[in-house]
């Protein structure tokens, strides 16, 4: 911060000598000093209102090793699979920006025939270390098969899915292909989607 310093010009004394004027400070000097002090106080309060010291920065969204995040295989997912087990199709582990380890997983019922639809869940640590479902990002009732999930640098979750426009469409030939994006909004997630080229295998 630059501080302006006021100076006083000499004046002629009765004896003809030059000496300092009586100490007076120009009004603009006080204005500059007050503005500088206000900037320092505002900066200190912005750093930390309580102590004036910078608080620890929370790391942004980032991928995590699967070993430190909830294991989707140990979660009780809200899928009605009857006698069939639940199968995890694709998943990734990450800190989504809230400082907690989480896992985003697509899962479906491992039926013997057909192409069972996927649901997408956000999992977090639960009681006793067992994973718990924090949010359902995609319901199996939408009849989509998820082939990709990923974390974007801004914390959004992205994915790709394919599905069927009707019951008469053969299960081996999906005719819907979409790219999905979930972004955090308040305490929930907003979903958007765009059409994508079909990738038949």
SVG drawing of the C-alpha trace seen along z (x, -y; Angstrom):
<svg xmlns="http://www.w3.org/2000/svg" viewBox="-44 -41 61 107">
<polyline fill="none" stroke="black" stroke-width="0.4" points="0.0,0.0 1.3,-3.4 1.0,-6.1 1.0,-9.8 3.2,-12.0 2.3,-15.6 5.1,-18.3 5.1,-21.8 6.7,-24.7 8.9,-27.2 7.6,-30.6 9.5,-33.9 9.9,-34.7 10.1,-38.2 13.8,-37.9 14.0,-37.0 14.8,-33.3 13.0,-30.5 11.3,-28.0 8.6,-25.4 4.9,-26.4 2.9,-25.4 1.9,-21.7 -1.2,-21.4 -2.2,-18.4 -4.1,-18.9 -7.6,-17.3 -6.7,-15.1 -4.0,-13.4 -6.6,-12.2 -8.7,-10.9 -5.9,-8.9 -4.9,-7.5 -8.5,-6.5 -8.9,-4.8 -5.7,-2.8 -6.8,-1.7 -10.2,-0.7 -8.6,1.4 -6.4,3.2 -9.4,3.9 -11.5,5.2 -8.8,7.5 -8.3,8.9 -12.0,9.5 -12.2,11.2 -9.4,13.5 -11.2,14.7 -13.9,12.7 -13.1,14.3 -9.3,14.2 -8.1,12.3 -6.0,15.2 -6.6,17.1 -8.6,20.4 -7.5,23.7 -8.6,23.9 -10.9,26.8 -9.7,28.9 -11.8,28.8 -13.4,31.8 -10.9,34.5 -10.7,38.2 -9.8,40.6 -8.5,44.1 -11.3,46.6 -9.8,47.9 -10.6,44.7 -14.1,44.3 -17.4,46.2 -17.4,49.6 -20.6,49.9 -20.6,53.7 -21.2,53.2 -24.1,50.8 -27.8,51.7 -29.1,50.2 -32.8,49.5 -33.3,51.9 -36.1,54.5 -34.2,57.4 -36.2,60.3 -34.0,63.4 -31.3,61.8 -28.2,60.2 -27.2,56.5 -24.4,55.9 -22.3,52.7 -21.9,51.7 -19.5,48.8 -18.4,46.5 -15.8,44.0 -14.5,42.6 -14.1,38.9 -14.4,36.0 -17.1,34.0 -16.1,30.7 -17.6,31.2 -14.4,32.7 -15.9,36.1 -15.1,39.3 -17.9,40.5 -18.7,43.1 -20.9,42.6 -22.1,46.0 -24.4,47.3 -26.0,50.6 -28.7,53.0 -30.3,56.4 -28.2,59.2 -31.0,60.9 -30.3,63.9 -31.9,62.6 -32.5,59.2 -30.8,55.9 -31.8,54.8 -31.8,51.0 -29.3,49.1 -29.8,46.8 -27.2,44.3 -26.5,43.6 -24.2,41.3 -22.8,43.1 -21.2,41.8 -19.8,43.3 -22.6,44.6 -23.0,45.9 -20.5,48.6 -18.5,47.9 -21.2,49.3 -21.9,47.2 -25.2,45.3 -27.1,43.9 -26.9,40.1 -28.8,39.4 -30.4,41.3 -29.2,39.6 -31.0,41.8 -33.9,44.2 -34.0,47.7 -37.6,46.8 -36.1,44.6 -35.0,47.8 -31.5,46.7 -28.2,48.6 -25.2,46.5 -21.9,47.2 -19.8,44.3 -19.5,42.2 -16.9,39.5 -16.0,36.5 -15.6,33.2 -13.1,30.6 -15.9,28.4 -17.4,31.2 -20.2,32.1 -20.9,35.8 -21.1,36.8 -22.3,40.0 -23.5,41.7 -26.5,43.9 -28.6,45.7 -32.2,46.8 -35.4,47.6 -38.2,45.4 -40.8,48.1 -41.4,51.7 -41.4,52.8 -37.8,51.8 -35.5,54.9 -33.4,55.0 -30.3,55.6 -30.8,52.4 -31.3,49.3 -32.5,46.3 -31.9,43.6 -28.4,42.3 -27.8,39.4 -25.0,37.7 -26.0,36.9 -24.7,34.1 -25.5,33.8 -24.6,30.5 -24.9,29.8 -27.6,27.3 -28.2,26.5 -28.7,29.8 -29.6,31.7 -28.5,32.4 -29.8,31.0 -29.7,33.2 -29.4,32.1 -29.0,34.2 -28.3,33.9 -28.7,36.3 -25.6,38.2 -24.7,40.5 -25.7,44.1 -22.8,46.5 -24.0,50.0 -21.8,52.9"/>
</svg>
